Amino acid sequence: MELYLILKIIFIIGCIMTLYAVIRNLDVIKIILIYLKDKLLRK
């Protein structure tokens, strides 16, 4: 039961860190998505 609790805490911390990283890099992600959209629609 303790192992489950530890894994749940690690998972929650990982989710928070991932969300923080995504929010910090939204402009970079937008540029990449626009580039990929242009690449796909150009064909």
TAJO-V261633 format. One record per residue. N is the residue number from 1. SS is DSSP state (alpha for helix, beta for strand, coil for the rest). Layout:
BEGIN
N_SS ; N_SS
END
This chain:
BEGIN
1_coil ; 2_alpha ; 3_alpha ; 4_alpha ; 5_alpha ; 6_alpha ; 7_alpha ; 8_alpha ; 9_alpha ; 10_alpha ; 11_alpha ; 12_alpha ; 13_alpha ; 14_alpha ; 15_alpha ; 16_alpha ; 17_alpha ; 18_alpha ; 19_alpha ; 20_alpha ; 21_alpha ; 22_alpha ; 23_alpha ; 24_alpha ; 25_coil ; 26_alpha ; 27_alpha ; 28_alpha ; 29_alpha ; 30_alpha ; 31_alpha ; 32_alpha ; 33_alpha ; 34_alpha ; 35_alpha ; 36_alpha ; 37_alpha ; 38_alpha ; 39_alpha ; 40_alpha ; 41_alpha ; 42_alpha ; 43_coil
END
